[in-house]
């Protein structure tokens, strides 16, 4: 049951009974990574370090971001609040300048007040930085994983052995760079002819070439994860650490990133360490609003006013009861890329409410400029979705994911699914009221 309460009350924090050991907290965030890992069954990928991490911990098969754009998604994982609640409606940088509401208290401040040393290393991308009060803030756009790991090693080495730490680390990969190309040598180690595009993409030479660079960037990011894990191990801090690896949104291709279709929001999440069993798969449906409650529990803390919940107990079970839906929210990417959507996903169905269906869906510039989009055959659909259906959407969308995993058969007008549509519409509306959605 959703209760109507304030979700900005993160400043109301009660310290629980202190555990014998205070768990270190580490969140590793990939940039624009879909389920493109070997441990998730992607045969294109070469990700030995993340595959090993999954074998040592828990691989979540139903993890979701709540919004498939960078800054809004990162704001959710840092605050435990949906982006339409916390104020980070769109991108943080340059003229976009979206930012958190002043009352919002991020995890970094909660942890710092509880005696943790805190650091952000690599991509941060949420405003305003002063609201986080990091002890160490080393942002940057470097894609060099050795440089990033060197900063991690220094931070961890400077933290006294009896002091817990919270590290938020953002990789640059596999985000696109200048000219909408990936930050890799054009002669990648992946043969485009051997790449199999996912079902949401058209299988064209341009798409395969684009994907070969994407997988090279994923490979570099995977190496970076391995370096950080080894740094924690050598420092003797790994076993006292809850380490979670996620992505901010789906692959940087049209039909994925910035969309609330599964190609944009169904993402990897791997957890390892304190309180988490090894070698398990967990089917719990969880989203990034659950990350802050999970880290708070691992740190022996409690917080009021958060819509999510800790999944530490659920991670010990393969099919935990009561974890059967997530809510979704998108408003802006960049300031000119406005397409507000609210929705809900269950194990079988997805419901999307497009709040302004009369406008054309806007691409992010790195997607519209991508070789995959620029080199497409305009007569071909995007995977199984017609380009017209992608650009112009109805007020409501309803998909049976069991029968239609590509989300192309809209059942919103089906009499046979009217009851499902009405029930999900009502639940989304109640959730919007409870989370004080300004777009109501």
Protein Blocks (a to p, Z undefined) as FASTA:
>chain_A
ZZdddfklmmpccdddddfbdcdddddddehiafkbfklopakbccfklmmmmmmmccdf
bbccfbfcfklmmmmmmnopafklnopabcfbhjlopacdfklccfklmmmmnopacdde
hjekiacfklnopabdcedjbfbfklmmmmmmmmmmmpcfkbccddddddfbfcdcehhi
acddfbdcbdfklpccdfkbccdfklmmmmmmmmmmmmmmmmmmmmmmmmmmmnopmmmp
ccddddfbdcddehiaoiabfklmmccdddedehiaehiacfbdcdfklmmmmmmmmnop
acehiabdcfklmmmpmbdghiabccdddfbfcfklccdddddddfkbccdddfblmbcc
dddfklmmpmklmmpcfkbcehjacfklmmpccfbdcddfklmmnopaccklgmklmmmm
mmmmmmmmmmmmmnopakZZ
